[in-house]
Amino acid sequence: MLTFDPEGMTTAQRDGDACVVCYKRWPRPRVRVGRFPDDMVAMACADCAAALAPTPPATVVAFPTR
Ligand SMILES: [Zn+2]
């Protein structure tokens, strides 16, 4: 879980109403990407969340078919 520095962020970002990365308010950011030191949730839009959190290693193991 990432911790974001609220310094320099807008009120909307700190309230989870705007993406913490690109400031976009619409569509509403829906992905929890971390939190602020005061325990507020940091939200990001799907695109930015993907950029922040690199896709985890594959959890699905493909078994060879015989
Ligand atoms: Zn964004």
N, CA, C, O and the ligand as a Tripos MOL2 file, in Angstrom:
@<TRIPOS>MOLECULE
protein
  265   263    67     0     0
PROTEIN
NO_CHARGES

@<TRIPOS>ATOM
      1 N           0.8540   -1.2060    0.0000 N.3       1 MET1
      2 CA          0.0000    0.0000    0.0000 C.3       1 MET1
      3 C           0.8790    1.2410    0.0000 C.2       1 MET1
      4 O           1.7260    1.4220    0.8740 O.2       1 MET1
      5 N           0.6630    2.0840   -0.9880 N.am      2 LEU2
      6 CA          1.4710    3.2910   -1.1020 C.3       2 LEU2
      7 C           0.9410    4.3830   -0.1890 C.2       2 LEU2
      8 O          -0.2600    4.4600    0.0700 O.2       2 LEU2
      9 N           1.8220    5.2070    0.2870 N.am      3 THR3
     10 CA          1.4040    6.3680    1.0610 C.3       3 THR3
     11 C           1.7210    7.6010    0.2320 C.2       3 THR3
     12 O           2.8480    7.7800   -0.2310 O.2       3 THR3
     13 N           0.7180    8.4450    0.0510 N.am      4 PHE4
     14 CA          0.8990    9.6400   -0.7590 C.3       4 PHE4
     15 C           1.0740   10.8620    0.1140 C.2       4 PHE4
     16 O           0.4760   10.9770    1.1840 O.2       4 PHE4
     17 N           1.8910   11.7560   -0.3550 N.am      5 ASP5
     18 CA          2.1040   13.0040    0.3540 C.3       5 ASP5
     19 C           1.0420   14.0000   -0.0880 C.2       5 ASP5
     20 O           1.0080   14.3920   -1.2540 O.2       5 ASP5
     21 N           0.1750   14.4130    0.8310 N.am      6 PRO6
     22 CA         -0.9100   15.3250    0.4470 C.3       6 PRO6
     23 C          -0.4310   16.7200    0.1110 C.2       6 PRO6
     24 O          -1.1880   17.5410   -0.4070 O.2       6 PRO6
     25 N           0.8220   16.9820    0.4050 N.am      7 GLU7
     26 CA          1.3840   18.2960    0.1100 C.3       7 GLU7
     27 C           1.2480   18.6000   -1.3790 C.2       7 GLU7
     28 O           1.6780   17.8190   -2.2280 O.2       7 GLU7
     29 N           0.6480   19.7390   -1.6770 N.am      8 GLY8
     30 CA          0.5310   20.1290   -3.0680 C.3       8 GLY8
     31 C          -0.6480   19.5090   -3.7970 C.2       8 GLY8
     32 O          -0.8770   19.7950   -4.9720 O.2       8 GLY8
     33 N          -1.3950   18.6630   -3.1060 N.am      9 MET9
     34 CA         -2.5510   18.0690   -3.7590 C.3       9 MET9
     35 C          -3.7830   18.9180   -3.5170 C.2       9 MET9
     36 O          -3.8650   19.6770   -2.5520 O.2       9 MET9
     37 N          -4.7410   18.7670   -4.4260 N.am     10 THR10
     38 CA         -5.9630   19.5450   -4.2830 C.3      10 THR10
     39 C          -6.8650   18.8880   -3.2360 C.2      10 THR10
     40 O          -6.6870   17.7240   -2.8780 O.2      10 THR10
     41 N          -7.8290   19.6610   -2.7620 N.am     11 THR11
     42 CA         -8.7810   19.1190   -1.7900 C.3      11 THR11
     43 C          -9.5050   17.9240   -2.3760 C.2      11 THR11
     44 O          -9.7530   16.9330   -1.6890 O.2      11 THR11
     45 N          -9.8430   18.0270   -3.6550 N.am     12 ALA12
     46 CA        -10.5580   16.9230   -4.3050 C.3      12 ALA12
     47 C          -9.7170   15.6520   -4.2830 C.2      12 ALA12
     48 O         -10.2290   14.5540   -4.0660 O.2      12 ALA12
     49 N          -8.4370   15.8190   -4.5100 N.am     13 GLN13
     50 CA         -7.5720   14.6380   -4.4910 C.3      13 GLN13
     51 C          -7.4870   14.0460   -3.0980 C.2      13 GLN13
     52 O          -7.5270   12.8280   -2.9220 O.2      13 GLN13
     53 N          -7.3710   14.9080   -2.1240 N.am     14 ARG14
     54 CA         -7.2600   14.4140   -0.7510 C.3      14 ARG14
     55 C          -8.5520   13.7740   -0.2660 C.2      14 ARG14
     56 O          -8.5410   12.9060    0.6070 O.2      14 ARG14
     57 N          -9.6720   14.2160   -0.8460 N.am     15 ASP15
     58 CA        -10.9540   13.6320   -0.4540 C.3      15 ASP15
     59 C         -11.2920   12.3920   -1.2700 C.2      15 ASP15
     60 O         -12.3250   11.7610   -1.0440 O.2      15 ASP15
     61 N         -10.4370   12.0440   -2.2060 N.am     16 GLY16
     62 CA        -10.7300   10.8750   -3.0210 C.3      16 GLY16
     63 C         -11.6820   11.1820   -4.1680 C.2      16 GLY16
     64 O         -12.2160   10.2720   -4.8020 O.2      16 GLY16
     65 N         -11.8930   12.4710   -4.4310 N.am     17 ASP17
     66 CA        -12.8050   12.8540   -5.5150 C.3      17 ASP17
     67 C         -12.0800   13.0450   -6.8370 C.2      17 ASP17
     68 O         -12.7120   13.1480   -7.8880 O.2      17 ASP17
     69 N         -10.7790   13.0910   -6.7870 N.am     18 ALA18
     70 CA        -10.0120   13.2690   -8.0220 C.3      18 ALA18
     71 C          -8.8180   12.3230   -7.9950 C.2      18 ALA18
     72 O          -8.3090   11.9520   -6.9370 O.2      18 ALA18
     73 N          -8.3970   11.9530   -9.1790 N.am     19 CYS19
     74 CA         -7.2560   11.0430   -9.2990 C.3      19 CYS19
     75 C          -6.0090   11.7130   -8.7040 C.2      19 CYS19
     76 O          -5.7210   12.8710   -9.0070 O.2      19 CYS19
     77 N          -5.2860   10.9960   -7.8720 N.am     20 VAL20
     78 CA         -4.1090   11.5840   -7.2350 C.3      20 VAL20
     79 C          -2.9690   11.7750   -8.2410 C.2      20 VAL20
     80 O          -2.0020   12.4880   -7.9700 O.2      20 VAL20
     81 N          -3.0940   11.1460   -9.3740 N.am     21 VAL21
     82 CA         -2.0180   11.2390  -10.3670 C.3      21 VAL21
     83 C          -2.3080   12.3120  -11.4130 C.2      21 VAL21
     84 O          -1.4760   13.1860  -11.6580 O.2      21 VAL21
     85 N          -3.4900   12.2470  -12.0310 N.am     22 CYS22
     86 CA         -3.7400   13.1310  -13.1670 C.3      22 CYS22
     87 C          -4.7940   14.1940  -12.8600 C.2      22 CYS22
     88 O          -5.1870   14.9380  -13.7590 O.2      22 CYS22
     89 N          -5.2580   14.2840  -11.6240 N.am     23 TYR23
     90 CA         -6.2050   15.3210  -11.1880 C.3      23 TYR23
     91 C          -7.5870   15.1760  -11.8100 C.2      23 TYR23
     92 O          -8.4660   16.0040  -11.5710 O.2      23 TYR23
     93 N          -7.7810   14.1500  -12.5910 N.am     24 LYS24
     94 CA         -9.0510   14.0020  -13.2920 C.3      24 LYS24
     95 C         -10.1640   13.6850  -12.3060 C.2      24 LYS24
     96 O         -10.0200   12.8190  -11.4430 O.2      24 LYS24
     97 N         -11.2750   14.3970  -12.4450 N.am     25 ARG25
     98 CA        -12.4030   14.1690  -11.5390 C.3      25 ARG25
     99 C         -13.4970   13.3680  -12.2070 C.2      25 ARG25
    100 O         -14.3830   12.8330  -11.5400 O.2      25 ARG25
    101 N         -13.4360   13.2850  -13.5240 N.am     26 TRP26
    102 CA        -14.4520   12.5270  -14.2250 C.3      26 TRP26
    103 C         -13.8290   11.7840  -15.3600 C.2      26 TRP26
    104 O         -13.1210   12.4230  -16.1390 O.2      26 TRP26
    105 N         -14.0130   10.5190  -15.5380 N.am     27 PRO27
    106 CA        -14.8120    9.7050  -14.6240 C.3      27 PRO27
    107 C         -14.1650    9.6320  -13.2440 C.2      27 PRO27
    108 O         -12.9450    9.7050  -13.0920 O.2      27 PRO27
    109 N         -15.0190    9.4860  -12.2670 N.am     28 ARG28
    110 CA        -14.5570    9.4590  -10.8870 C.3      28 ARG28
    111 C         -13.5190    8.3520  -10.6930 C.2      28 ARG28
    112 O         -13.7180    7.2230  -11.1390 O.2      28 ARG28
    113 N         -12.4210    8.6810  -10.0290 N.am     29 PRO29
    114 CA        -11.4050    7.6420   -9.7920 C.3      29 PRO29
    115 C         -11.9770    6.5360   -8.9130 C.2      29 PRO29
    116 O         -12.6220    6.8050   -7.8990 O.2      29 PRO29
    117 N         -11.7410    5.3330   -9.2990 N.am     30 ARG30
    118 CA        -12.3950    4.2230   -8.5910 C.3      30 ARG30
    119 C         -11.4300    3.2350   -7.9760 C.2      30 ARG30
    120 O         -11.8470    2.3010   -7.2910 O.2      30 ARG30
    121 N         -10.1530    3.4280   -8.2120 N.am     31 VAL31
    122 CA         -9.2010    2.4360   -7.7100 C.3      31 VAL31
    123 C          -8.4470    2.9800   -6.4990 C.2      31 VAL31
    124 O          -7.8610    4.0620   -6.5530 O.2      31 VAL31
    125 N          -8.4700    2.2300   -5.4280 N.am     32 ARG32
    126 CA         -7.6950    2.6310   -4.2350 C.3      32 ARG32
    127 C          -6.2430    2.3040   -4.5000 C.2      32 ARG32
    128 O          -5.8810    1.1370   -4.6500 O.2      32 ARG32
    129 N          -5.4150    3.3230   -4.5580 N.am     33 VAL33
    130 CA         -4.0100    3.0600   -4.8490 C.3      33 VAL33
    131 C          -3.1330    3.2580   -3.6220 C.2      33 VAL33
    132 O          -1.9390    2.9570   -3.6470 O.2      33 VAL33
    133 N          -3.7230    3.7590   -2.5620 N.am     34 GLY34
    134 CA         -2.9160    3.9730   -1.3720 C.3      34 GLY34
    135 C          -3.6700    4.8230   -0.3810 C.2      34 GLY34
    136 O          -4.8970    4.9180   -0.4270 O.2      34 GLY34
    137 N          -2.9290    5.4390    0.5110 N.am     35 ARG35
    138 CA         -3.5670    6.2720    1.5170 C.3      35 ARG35
    139 C          -2.6900    7.4650    1.8170 C.2      35 ARG35
    140 O          -1.5270    7.5360    1.4200 O.2      35 ARG35
    141 N          -3.2850    8.3910    2.5260 N.am     36 PHE36
    142 CA         -2.5370    9.5570    2.9630 C.3      36 PHE36
    143 C          -2.1420    9.3310    4.4180 C.2      36 PHE36
    144 O          -2.6990    8.4660    5.0940 O.2      36 PHE36
    145 N          -1.1920   10.1040    4.8840 N.am     37 PRO37
    146 CA         -0.7390    9.9050    6.2760 C.3      37 PRO37
    147 C          -1.8790   10.0180    7.2890 C.2      37 PRO37
    148 O          -1.7960    9.4420    8.3730 O.2      37 PRO37
    149 N          -2.9420   10.7550    6.9490 N.am     38 ASP38
    150 CA         -4.0500   10.8970    7.8960 C.3      38 ASP38
    151 C          -5.1180    9.8350    7.6800 C.2      38 ASP38
    152 O          -6.2460    9.9800    8.1520 O.2      38 ASP38
    153 N          -4.7670    8.7660    6.9650 N.am     39 ASP39
    154 CA         -5.6570    7.6370    6.7490 C.3      39 ASP39
    155 C          -6.7620    7.8680    5.7350 C.2      39 ASP39
    156 O          -7.6720    7.0480    5.6140 O.2      39 ASP39
    157 N          -6.6960    8.9710    5.0070 N.am     40 MET40
    158 CA         -7.6520    9.1480    3.9270 C.3      40 MET40
    159 C          -7.2030    8.2400    2.7880 C.2      40 MET40
    160 O          -6.0170    7.9550    2.6190 O.2      40 MET40
    161 N          -8.1740    7.8040    2.0240 N.am     41 VAL41
    162 CA         -7.8530    6.8900    0.9270 C.3      41 VAL41
    163 C          -7.4600    7.6780   -0.3180 C.2      41 VAL41
    164 O          -8.1240    8.6430   -0.6970 O.2      41 VAL41
    165 N          -6.3850    7.2520   -0.9360 N.am     42 ALA42
    166 CA         -5.9530    7.8850   -2.1760 C.3      42 ALA42
    167 C          -6.5580    7.1070   -3.3410 C.2      42 ALA42
    168 O          -6.3910    5.8930   -3.4520 O.2      42 ALA42
    169 N          -7.2590    7.8270   -4.1990 N.am     43 MET43
    170 CA         -7.9260    7.1850   -5.3210 C.3      43 MET43
    171 C          -7.2460    7.5790   -6.6260 C.2      43 MET43
    172 O          -6.7020    8.6760   -6.7530 O.2      43 MET43
    173 N          -7.2870    6.6790   -7.5780 N.am     44 ALA44
    174 CA         -6.7490    6.9800   -8.8990 C.3      44 ALA44
    175 C          -7.6600    6.3620   -9.9450 C.2      44 ALA44
    176 O          -8.3850    5.4070   -9.6680 O.2      44 ALA44
    177 N          -7.6170    6.9090  -11.1330 N.am     45 CYS45
    178 CA         -8.4150    6.3180  -12.2000 C.3      45 CYS45
    179 C          -7.7180    5.0250  -12.6410 C.2      45 CYS45
    180 O          -6.5590    4.7760  -12.3080 O.2      45 CYS45
    181 N          -8.4370    4.2390  -13.3740 N.am     46 ALA46
    182 CA         -7.9300    2.9150  -13.7420 C.3      46 ALA46
    183 C          -6.5970    3.0060  -14.4780 C.2      46 ALA46
    184 O          -5.6880    2.2130  -14.2300 O.2      46 ALA46
    185 N          -6.4860    3.9670  -15.3760 N.am     47 ASP47
    186 CA         -5.2520    4.0850  -16.1540 C.3      47 ASP47
    187 C          -4.0530    4.3770  -15.2570 C.2      47 ASP47
    188 O          -3.0030    3.7470  -15.3820 O.2      47 ASP47
    189 N          -4.2220    5.3340  -14.3560 N.am     48 CYS48
    190 CA         -3.1090    5.7040  -13.4870 C.3      48 CYS48
    191 C          -2.8060    4.5910  -12.4890 C.2      48 CYS48
    192 O          -1.6460    4.3420  -12.1600 O.2      48 CYS48
    193 N          -3.8330    3.9350  -12.0200 N.am     49 ALA49
    194 CA         -3.6150    2.8480  -11.0730 C.3      49 ALA49
    195 C          -2.7750    1.7620  -11.7170 C.2      49 ALA49
    196 O          -1.9090    1.1670  -11.0760 O.2      49 ALA49
    197 N          -3.0350    1.5140  -12.9760 N.am     50 ALA50
    198 CA         -2.2660    0.4910  -13.6860 C.3      50 ALA50
    199 C          -0.8150    0.9220  -13.8040 C.2      50 ALA50
    200 O           0.1000    0.1010  -13.7300 O.2      50 ALA50
    201 N          -0.6170    2.2240  -13.9910 N.am     51 ALA51
    202 CA          0.7470    2.7200  -14.1300 C.3      51 ALA51
    203 C           1.4730    2.6990  -12.7890 C.2      51 ALA51
    204 O           2.6780    2.4550  -12.7290 O.2      51 ALA51
    205 N           0.7270    2.9580  -11.7150 N.am     52 LEU52
    206 CA          1.3320    2.9840  -10.3850 C.3      52 LEU52
    207 C           1.7080    1.5870   -9.9150 C.2      52 LEU52
    208 O           2.7800    1.3720   -9.3490 O.2      52 LEU52
    209 N           0.8180    0.6570  -10.1570 N.am     53 ALA53
    210 CA          1.0480   -0.7040   -9.6940 C.3      53 ALA53
    211 C           1.3050   -1.6030  -10.8800 C.2      53 ALA53
    212 O           0.3730   -2.0430  -11.5540 O.2      53 ALA53
    213 N           2.5370   -1.8680  -11.1270 N.am     54 PRO54
    214 CA          2.8370   -2.7590  -12.2490 C.3      54 PRO54
    215 C           2.1230   -4.0890  -12.0710 C.2      54 PRO54
    216 O           1.9940   -4.5930  -10.9560 O.2      54 PRO54
    217 N           1.6810   -4.6260  -13.1330 N.am     55 THR55
    218 CA          0.9140   -5.8680  -13.0320 C.3      55 THR55
    219 C           1.7260   -6.9210  -12.2930 C.2      55 THR55
    220 O           2.8870   -7.1610  -12.6230 O.2      55 THR55
    221 N           1.1250   -7.5380  -11.3090 N.am     56 PRO56
    222 CA          1.8420   -8.5600  -10.5360 C.3      56 PRO56
    223 C           2.1800   -9.7460  -11.4380 C.2      56 PRO56
    224 O           1.5690   -9.9550  -12.4860 O.2      56 PRO56
    225 N           3.1500  -10.4930  -11.0020 N.am     57 PRO57
    226 CA          3.5000  -11.6740  -11.8000 C.3      57 PRO57
    227 C           2.2800  -12.5750  -11.9550 C.2      57 PRO57
    228 O           1.4040  -12.6120  -11.0910 O.2      57 PRO57
    229 N           2.2420  -13.2570  -13.0060 N.am     58 ALA58
    230 CA          1.0840  -14.0940  -13.2860 C.3      58 ALA58
    231 C           0.7940  -15.0240  -12.1180 C.2      58 ALA58
    232 O           1.6740  -15.7150  -11.6050 O.2      58 ALA58
    233 N          -0.4660  -15.0180  -11.7190 N.am     59 THR59
    234 CA         -0.8480  -15.9020  -10.6230 C.3      59 THR59
    235 C          -1.5110  -17.1620  -11.1610 C.2      59 THR59
    236 O          -1.7470  -18.1250  -10.4320 O.2      59 THR59
    237 N          -1.7980  -17.1290  -12.4340 N.am     60 VAL60
    238 CA         -2.4200  -18.3100  -13.0370 C.3      60 VAL60
    239 C          -1.3290  -19.1050  -13.7400 C.2      60 VAL60
    240 O          -0.6690  -18.6250  -14.6620 O.2      60 VAL60
    241 N          -1.1680  -20.3040  -13.2850 N.am     61 VAL61
    242 CA         -0.1550  -21.1430  -13.9070 C.3      61 VAL61
    243 C          -0.8050  -22.0590  -14.9280 C.2      61 VAL61
    244 O          -1.7320  -22.8110  -14.6280 O.2      61 VAL61
    245 N          -0.3020  -21.9710  -16.1110 N.am     62 ALA62
    246 CA         -0.8500  -22.8210  -17.1460 C.3      62 ALA62
    247 C          -0.1650  -24.1860  -17.1140 C.2      62 ALA62
    248 O           1.0510  -24.3000  -17.2640 O.2      62 ALA62
    249 N          -0.9680  -25.1920  -16.9170 N.am     63 PHE63
    250 CA         -0.3840  -26.5300  -16.9280 C.3      63 PHE63
    251 C          -0.3340  -27.0260  -18.3650 C.2      63 PHE63
    252 O          -1.2550  -26.8180  -19.1540 O.2      63 PHE63
    253 N           0.7330  -27.6660  -18.6660 N.am     64 PRO64
    254 CA          0.8120  -28.1880  -20.0420 C.3      64 PRO64
    255 C          -0.2590  -29.2540  -20.2570 C.2      64 PRO64
    256 O          -0.5080  -30.1070  -19.4050 O.2      64 PRO64
    257 N          -0.8530  -29.1720  -21.3820 N.am     65 THR65
    258 CA         -1.8780  -30.1800  -21.6880 C.3      65 THR65
    259 C          -1.2100  -31.3770  -22.3610 C.2      65 THR65
    260 O          -0.2750  -31.2460  -23.1500 O.2      65 THR65
    261 N          -1.7150  -32.5010  -22.0230 N.am     66 ARG66
    262 CA         -1.1100  -33.6980  -22.6130 C.3      66 ARG66
    263 C          -2.1120  -34.4260  -23.4900 C.2      66 ARG66
    264 O          -1.7840  -35.4600  -24.0740 O.2      66 ARG66
    265 ZN         -5.5780    9.3840  -13.2940 Zn       67 ZN67
@<TRIPOS>BOND
     1     1     2 1
     2     2     3 1
     3     3     4 2
     4     3     5 am
     5     5     6 1
     6     6     7 1
     7     7     8 2
     8     7     9 am
     9     9    10 1
    10    10    11 1
    11    11    12 2
    12    11    13 am
    13    13    14 1
    14    14    15 1
    15    15    16 2
    16    15    17 am
    17    17    18 1
    18    18    19 1
    19    19    20 2
    20    19    21 am
    21    21    22 1
    22    22    23 1
    23    23    24 2
    24    23    25 am
    25    25    26 1
    26    26    27 1
    27    27    28 2
    28    27    29 am
    29    29    30 1
    30    30    31 1
    31    31    32 2
    32    31    33 am
    33    33    34 1
    34    34    35 1
    35    35    36 2
    36    35    37 am
    37    37    38 1
    38    38    39 1
    39    39    40 2
    40    39    41 am
    41    41    42 1
    42    42    43 1
    43    43    44 2
    44    43    45 am
    45    45    46 1
    46    46    47 1
    47    47    48 2
    48    47    49 am
    49    49    50 1
    50    50    51 1
    51    51    52 2
    52    51    53 am
    53    53    54 1
    54    54    55 1
    55    55    56 2
    56    55    57 am
    57    57    58 1
    58    58    59 1
    59    59    60 2
    60    59    61 am
    61    61    62 1
    62    62    63 1
    63    63    64 2
    64    63    65 am
    65    65    66 1
    66    66    67 1
    67    67    68 2
    68    67    69 am
    69    69    70 1
    70    70    71 1
    71    71    72 2
    72    71    73 am
    73    73    74 1
    74    74    75 1
    75    75    76 2
    76    75    77 am
    77    77    78 1
    78    78    79 1
    79    79    80 2
    80    79    81 am
    81    81    82 1
    82    82    83 1
    83    83    84 2
    84    83    85 am
    85    85    86 1
    86    86    87 1
    87    87    88 2
    88    87    89 am
    89    89    90 1
    90    90    91 1
    91    91    92 2
    92    91    93 am
    93    93    94 1
    94    94    95 1
    95    95    96 2
    96    95    97 am
    97    97    98 1
    98    98    99 1
    99    99   100 2
   100    99   101 am
   101   101   102 1
   102   102   103 1
   103   103   104 2
   104   103   105 am
   105   105   106 1
   106   106   107 1
   107   107   108 2
   108   107   109 am
   109   109   110 1
   110   110   111 1
   111   111   112 2
   112   111   113 am
   113   113   114 1
   114   114   115 1
   115   115   116 2
   116   115   117 am
   117   117   118 1
   118   118   119 1
   119   119   120 2
   120   119   121 am
   121   121   122 1
   122   122   123 1
   123   123   124 2
   124   123   125 am
   125   125   126 1
   126   126   127 1
   127   127   128 2
   128   127   129 am
   129   129   130 1
   130   130   131 1
   131   131   132 2
   132   131   133 am
   133   133   134 1
   134   134   135 1
   135   135   136 2
   136   135   137 am
   137   137   138 1
   138   138   139 1
   139   139   140 2
   140   139   141 am
   141   141   142 1
   142   142   143 1
   143   143   144 2
   144   143   145 am
   145   145   146 1
   146   146   147 1
   147   147   148 2
   148   147   149 am
   149   149   150 1
   150   150   151 1
   151   151   152 2
   152   151   153 am
   153   153   154 1
   154   154   155 1
   155   155   156 2
   156   155   157 am
   157   157   158 1
   158   158   159 1
   159   159   160 2
   160   159   161 am
   161   161   162 1
   162   162   163 1
   163   163   164 2
   164   163   165 am
   165   165   166 1
   166   166   167 1
   167   167   168 2
   168   167   169 am
   169   169   170 1
   170   170   171 1
   171   171   172 2
   172   171   173 am
   173   173   174 1
   174   174   175 1
   175   175   176 2
   176   175   177 am
   177   177   178 1
   178   178   179 1
   179   179   180 2
   180   179   181 am
   181   181   182 1
   182   182   183 1
   183   183   184 2
   184   183   185 am
   185   185   186 1
   186   186   187 1
   187   187   188 2
   188   187   189 am
   189   189   190 1
   190   190   191 1
   191   191   192 2
   192   191   193 am
   193   193   194 1
   194   194   195 1
   195   195   196 2
   196   195   197 am
   197   197   198 1
   198   198   199 1
   199   199   200 2
   200   199   201 am
   201   201   202 1
   202   202   203 1
   203   203   204 2
   204   203   205 am
   205   205   206 1
   206   206   207 1
   207   207   208 2
   208   207   209 am
   209   209   210 1
   210   210   211 1
   211   211   212 2
   212   211   213 am
   213   213   214 1
   214   214   215 1
   215   215   216 2
   216   215   217 am
   217   217   218 1
   218   218   219 1
   219   219   220 2
   220   219   221 am
   221   221   222 1
   222   222   223 1
   223   223   224 2
   224   223   225 am
   225   225   226 1
   226   226   227 1
   227   227   228 2
   228   227   229 am
   229   229   230 1
   230   230   231 1
   231   231   232 2
   232   231   233 am
   233   233   234 1
   234   234   235 1
   235   235   236 2
   236   235   237 am
   237   237   238 1
   238   238   239 1
   239   239   240 2
   240   239   241 am
   241   241   242 1
   242   242   243 1
   243   243   244 2
   244   243   245 am
   245   245   246 1
   246   246   247 1
   247   247   248 2
   248   247   249 am
   249   249   250 1
   250   250   251 1
   251   251   252 2
   252   251   253 am
   253   253   254 1
   254   254   255 1
   255   255   256 2
   256   255   257 am
   257   257   258 1
   258   258   259 1
   259   259   260 2
   260   259   261 am
   261   261   262 1
   262   262   263 1
   263   263   264 2
@<TRIPOS>SUBSTRUCTURE
     1 MET1         2 RESIDUE 1 A MET
     2 LEU2         6 RESIDUE 1 A LEU
     3 THR3        10 RESIDUE 1 A THR
     4 PHE4        14 RESIDUE 1 A PHE
     5 ASP5        18 RESIDUE 1 A ASP
     6 PRO6        22 RESIDUE 1 A PRO
     7 GLU7        26 RESIDUE 1 A GLU
     8 GLY8        30 RESIDUE 1 A GLY
     9 MET9        34 RESIDUE 1 A MET
    10 THR10       38 RESIDUE 1 A THR
    11 THR11       42 RESIDUE 1 A THR
    12 ALA12       46 RESIDUE 1 A ALA
    13 GLN13       50 RESIDUE 1 A GLN
    14 ARG14       54 RESIDUE 1 A ARG
    15 ASP15       58 RESIDUE 1 A ASP
    16 GLY16       62 RESIDUE 1 A GLY
    17 ASP17       66 RESIDUE 1 A ASP
    18 ALA18       70 RESIDUE 1 A ALA
    19 CYS19       74 RESIDUE 1 A CYS
    20 VAL20       78 RESIDUE 1 A VAL
    21 VAL21       82 RESIDUE 1 A VAL
    22 CYS22       86 RESIDUE 1 A CYS
    23 TYR23       90 RESIDUE 1 A TYR
    24 LYS24       94 RESIDUE 1 A LYS
    25 ARG25       98 RESIDUE 1 A ARG
    26 TRP26      102 RESIDUE 1 A TRP
    27 PRO27      106 RESIDUE 1 A PRO
    28 ARG28      110 RESIDUE 1 A ARG
    29 PRO29      114 RESIDUE 1 A PRO
    30 ARG30      118 RESIDUE 1 A ARG
    31 VAL31      122 RESIDUE 1 A VAL
    32 ARG32      126 RESIDUE 1 A ARG
    33 VAL33      130 RESIDUE 1 A VAL
    34 GLY34      134 RESIDUE 1 A GLY
    35 ARG35      138 RESIDUE 1 A ARG
    36 PHE36      142 RESIDUE 1 A PHE
    37 PRO37      146 RESIDUE 1 A PRO
    38 ASP38      150 RESIDUE 1 A ASP
    39 ASP39      154 RESIDUE 1 A ASP
    40 MET40      158 RESIDUE 1 A MET
    41 VAL41      162 RESIDUE 1 A VAL
    42 ALA42      166 RESIDUE 1 A ALA
    43 MET43      170 RESIDUE 1 A MET
    44 ALA44      174 RESIDUE 1 A ALA
    45 CYS45      178 RESIDUE 1 A CYS
    46 ALA46      182 RESIDUE 1 A ALA
    47 ASP47      186 RESIDUE 1 A ASP
    48 CYS48      190 RESIDUE 1 A CYS
    49 ALA49      194 RESIDUE 1 A ALA
    50 ALA50      198 RESIDUE 1 A ALA
    51 ALA51      202 RESIDUE 1 A ALA
    52 LEU52      206 RESIDUE 1 A LEU
    53 ALA53      210 RESIDUE 1 A ALA
    54 PRO54      214 RESIDUE 1 A PRO
    55 THR55      218 RESIDUE 1 A THR
    56 PRO56      222 RESIDUE 1 A PRO
    57 PRO57      226 RESIDUE 1 A PRO
    58 ALA58      230 RESIDUE 1 A ALA
    59 THR59      234 RESIDUE 1 A THR
    60 VAL60      238 RESIDUE 1 A VAL
    61 VAL61      242 RESIDUE 1 A VAL
    62 ALA62      246 RESIDUE 1 A ALA
    63 PHE63      250 RESIDUE 1 A PHE
    64 PRO64      254 RESIDUE 1 A PRO
    65 THR65      258 RESIDUE 1 A THR
    66 ARG66      262 RESIDUE 1 A ARG
    67 ZN67       265 GROUP 0 **** ****
